[in-house]
Amino acid sequence: MADKITDETIEYVGILAKLELAGEEKEQAKKEMGRMLDYIDQLNRLDTSGVEPMSHVFPVQNVFREDVVTNGDGSDAALANAPEEKNGMFVVPKTFA
């Protein structure tokens, strides 16, 4: 698979990654990309027919719970301490005219 990486491919990947690579860097990237593709080919040869796909390394259950209001939002108690209240809200002085 490594021989399928061309100079044009490296140029294109460099443009996509917004990288300017020198000649030696391009050759190094070409070799590394070839090794990556060879490894992917090696993984693709593995028989995974009996392996169940997973989305997470650890078993994860739904951690969300139903929203249940138990004590209300406490706005009545907060407004009881307000110096002035109107329509269920605090009345505050104007900060600019």
N, C-alpha and C positions, 0 to 999 in steps of 0.2 A: 504494500500500500504506500510505502514511503516514496516510491518513485512517481507517484501521481501528484505530488506536491511540486508545482512548477514555480518559476520565478514570477509569473503573472499572478498566481494565487497568493504568493507572499506580498506582492505589491498591493493587491486588492485588500488583503487582510490588514496591511499597514494603513491603507487609506481609511478603512472602516474604524480602526482603532486610533486613528489620528496620530500615527507614529511615523517618524522619519528614520529609517534604518539605513546604516551604512552597508557596504557590500559584505563585510565579514559578519555583521549582525544578521543580514538576510540569510546567509548560508547557515548560521547557527539556528535561526528560527525555522528554517526549512528542515533541518535535521530533527529538531525538537518536535515540530508538528508531525513529521513522519513517524517518530517514535510513539507519539500519542495515538495516531491512527492505527499503528500496528498493535498497540495494546488494546484498543477498542475492538479490533478484529479478533484478537485473542479472547476477549470477553464474550464476543458474539458467538464463538465456537462452543461455549459452555452449554451443557444441557440444563435448561432451567424449567423444563416442562412441569415438574412436580413442585416448584417453588411458588408459594403464594405471594403475590405482589404486596408491597407494604408502602405506606405513605409516611411512616415515621419509625424511627429506630426503636422507640419504646411503645408499649401498648398504651393508647390514649383513649379515654372515654370522653364523652361529652361533658365538659366542665361547666357548662352554662346551667343556670337554674332559672326557674320561673320567677318573674318579678312579682313579689307579694308585698303589698303595703301592710305593715303591721301596726306602726304607731303614727302614721301620718307623716307629714313633712315638718311639723313643729312650727309652722308659720304663726299659728295662734299664740303660742308661748312667746315667740320672738316679738310679735306685734304688741303683746301686753307690756313689754318693756320700752316700747317706742315713746318718745316724747310727744309725737303727733302721728296720726295714722289716718289715711283716707282711702276708701275702696280696697282695703286689704293690702295696702302698700305703705311704706314709710314716707313721710313728708320731710323733705330736706330743703334747706335754704338754697336759693339760686347762687351759683358760683360765678356767673358773669351776667352782665346786663345786655 
